[in-house]
């Protein structure tokens, strides 16, 4: 072997070391993007949850009619606040499982935030036209859209195995779990669509149907979460969905 060949061999890079360095860089890169998306979501949601309070005006007098209008506006603000908070809570629990993001998840997350930004505008329309079907339908459509997008985010997390634990990836992507989670997602979207149709049919009472829906979801999560708490465990959002399906099966038997 000549001196030149020896020099080339001595200075040739270690392929394994390059691969390890690239993997470390990719992990750091995707983790950074994931953290920034969470920070953006925090800011967008905080604004969406509070901006509508600026649309509530102090009445010029204290007559019964003026106070009734004020109470209605406060109620609609509370409705928008609860709906956005419910979506944020679900997103937060989804993202708590993810160690890194990928392009499909980031793109879907931007669509989710777009829907969150639209909710205050549609709520303002309900402020102005509480008995108008178009206003009630628009509000319901955005809720339906964000619900579908959020379910898509969960599907992407499972499809690309973005859950940080490999053991949990195996559990959540099993055939039985996939079937249960897909059925739960369909039921979630169909339930939201049903509430929307009822609200459109009866716009005067539509906001009440929208208010009841997130409360029902919260009570469902609370029931399963309480069962896990008695066992000293903290369930993930996927655990809750799987356990809820198992509870329904036991009741049918």
C-alpha positions in Angstrom: 0.0 0.0 0.0 1.4 3.4 -1.0 1.8 6.3 1.4 -1.1 8.2 -0.4 -3.5 5.2 0.0 -2.6 5.0 3.7 -3.3 8.7 4.2 -6.7 8.4 2.4 -7.7 5.4 4.5 -6.6 7.2 7.7 -8.6 10.3 6.9 -11.7 8.6 5.5 -14.8 9.4 7.7 -16.4 6.7 9.9 -19.7 6.0 8.2 -21.4 4.9 11.5 -20.3 8.1 13.2 -21.7 10.2 10.4 -25.0 8.3 10.6 -25.2 8.8 14.4 -24.4 12.5 14.1 -27.1 12.9 11.4 -29.6 11.1 13.5 -28.8 13.2 16.5 -29.1 16.4 14.4 -32.5 15.2 13.0 -33.8 14.4 16.4 -32.8 17.8 17.8 -34.2 19.5 14.7 -37.6 17.8 14.8 -37.8 18.3 18.6 -37.1 22.0 18.2 -39.9 22.3 15.6 -42.3 20.4 17.9 -41.5 22.8 20.8 -42.1 25.9 18.6 -45.4 24.5 17.3 -46.5 24.0 20.9 -45.5 27.5 21.8 -47.4 28.9 18.8 -50.5 26.9 19.7 -50.3 28.2 23.3 -50.3 31.8 22.0 -53.0 31.4 19.4 -55.3 29.6 21.8 -54.8 32.1 24.6 -55.8 34.9 22.2 -58.8 33.0 20.9 -60.0 32.2 24.4 -60.0 35.8 25.6 -60.4 38.1 22.6 -64.2 37.8 22.6 -64.5 39.4 26.0 -63.6 42.7 24.3 -66.8 42.3 22.2 -69.0 42.4 25.4 -70.1 46.0 26.0 -71.4 47.4 29.3 -75.1 48.3 28.8 -76.1 51.9 28.7 -78.8 51.3 31.3 -79.8 48.6 33.8 -83.1 47.8 32.3 -84.2 44.1 32.2 -83.8 44.1 28.4 -80.2 45.5 28.5 -79.2 43.1 31.3 -80.7 40.2 29.3 -78.5 41.1 26.3 -75.5 41.4 28.5 -76.2 38.0 30.1 -76.6 36.5 26.6 -73.3 37.9 25.4 -71.5 36.6 28.5 -73.1 33.2 27.9 -71.9 33.1 24.3 -68.4 34.2 25.4 -68.4 31.4 28.0 -69.5 28.9 25.3 -66.7 29.9 22.9 -64.2 29.8 25.8 -65.2 26.3 26.8 -65.2 25.0 23.2 -61.7 26.4 22.6 -60.4 25.2 25.9 -61.8 21.7 25.2 -60.0 21.6 21.9 -56.8 22.9 23.4 -56.9 20.3 26.2 -57.3 17.5 23.7 -54.4 18.9 21.6 -52.2 19.3 24.6 -52.8 15.6 25.6 -52.1 14.5 22.1 -48.8 16.4 21.8 -47.7 15.3 25.3 -47.2 11.9 23.7 -45.1 13.1 20.8 -41.3 13.5 21.0 -40.9 14.9 17.5 -43.1 16.2 14.7 -43.1 15.5 11.0 -44.4 17.4 8.0 -48.0 15.8 7.9 -48.5 16.5 11.6 -47.2 20.1 11.3 -49.4 20.8 8.3 -52.5 19.4 10.1 -51.6 21.4 13.2 -51.6 24.6 11.2 -55.1 23.7 9.9 -56.2 23.1 13.4 -55.0 26.5 14.5 -56.7 28.1 11.6 -60.0 26.6 12.8 -59.3 27.9 16.3 -58.7 31.4 15.0 -62.1 31.3 13.1 -64.1 30.3 16.2 -64.1 33.9 17.8 -65.3 35.3 14.5 -68.2 32.8 14.1 -69.1 33.3 17.8 -69.3 37.1 17.1 -71.7 36.3 14.3 -73.9 34.4 16.8 -73.6 37.5 19.0 -75.1 39.6 16.3 -77.6 37.1 14.7 -78.5 34.5 17.4 -81.6 33.4 15.6 -80.1 33.2 12.1 -79.5 29.7 10.7 -76.4 30.8 8.8 -74.6 32.1 11.9 -75.4 29.0 13.9 -74.5 26.7 11.0 -71.2 28.5 10.5 -70.3 28.2 14.2 -71.2 24.5 14.0 -69.3 23.9 10.8 -66.0 25.3 12.3 -66.5 23.0 15.4 -67.1 20.1 13.0 -64.0 21.0 11.0 -61.7 21.4 14.0 -63.0 18.1 15.4 -62.2 16.2 12.2 -58.7 17.8 12.0 -58.0 16.9 15.6 -58.9 13.3 14.9 -56.7 13.4 11.8 -53.8 14.6 14.0 -54.3 11.6 16.3 -54.3 9.3 13.2 -51.1 10.8 11.9 -49.4 10.4 15.3 -50.3 6.7 15.3 -49.6 6.1 11.6 -46.0 7.5 11.8 -45.5 6.0 15.2 -44.6 9.4 16.7 -45.5 8.4 20.3 -42.2 8.6 22.2 -42.6 5.1 23.8 -42.0 2.2 21.4 -44.0 0.0 23.7 -47.0 2.3 23.6 -46.6 2.5 19.8 -47.0 -1.3 19.6 -50.2 -1.1 21.8 -51.8 1.8 20.0 -51.1 0.5 16.4 -52.3 -3.0 17.0 -55.1 -4.2 14.8 -57.7 -4.2 17.7 -56.7 -0.7 19.0 -56.7 0.8 15.5 -60.2 -0.5 14.9 -61.4 1.0 18.2 -59.7 4.3 17.7 -61.1 4.7 14.2 -64.6 3.9 15.3 -64.3 6.4 18.2 -63.1 9.1 15.7 -66.1 8.4 13.4 -68.5 8.6 16.3 -66.9 11.9 17.5 -67.4 13.5 14.1 -70.9 12.1 13.6 -71.9 13.3 17.0 -70.7 16.8 16.3 -72.5 16.7 12.9 -75.8 15.7 14.7 -75.5 18.5 17.2 -74.9 20.9 14.3 -78.0 19.7 12.4 -80.1 20.0 15.5 -78.8 23.5 16.2 -79.6 24.5 12.6 -83.1 23.2 12.8 -83.7 25.1 16.1 -81.3 28.1 15.9 -83.0 29.8 18.9 -81.8 26.9 21.1 -78.7 26.0 19.0 -76.2 27.5 21.3 -77.4 25.3 24.1 -76.8 22.2 22.0 -73.2 23.4 21.3 -72.8 24.1 25.1 -73.9 20.6 26.1 -71.6 18.8 23.7 -68.2 19.7 25.2 -69.6 19.1 28.7 -70.6 15.6 27.7 -67.1 15.0 26.3 -65.6 16.3 29.5 -67.8 14.1 31.7 -66.8 11.0 29.6 -63.1 11.8 30.0 -63.6 12.5 33.7 -65.3 9.2 34.3 -62.5 7.2 32.7 -59.8 9.4 34.3 -61.3 8.9 37.7 -61.2 5.1 37.3 -57.5 5.2 36.4 -56.8 7.6 39.3 -58.2 5.0 41.7 -55.6 2.6 40.3 -52.9 5.2 40.7 -52.4 5.6 37.0 -52.5 8.6 34.6 -54.1 7.6 31.3 -53.1 9.0 27.9 -55.9 10.2 25.6 -55.6 7.0 23.6 -55.9 4.9 26.8 -59.1 6.7 27.6 -60.6 6.0 24.2 -59.7 2.4 24.4 -60.9 2.0 27.9 -64.2 3.7 27.1 -64.8 1.2 24.4 -64.1 -1.7 26.7 -66.5 -0.3 29.3 -69.3 -0.1 26.7 -68.6 -3.7 25.7 -68.8 -4.9 29.3 -72.1 -3.1 29.8 -73.6 -4.8 26.7 -72.6 -8.2 28.0 
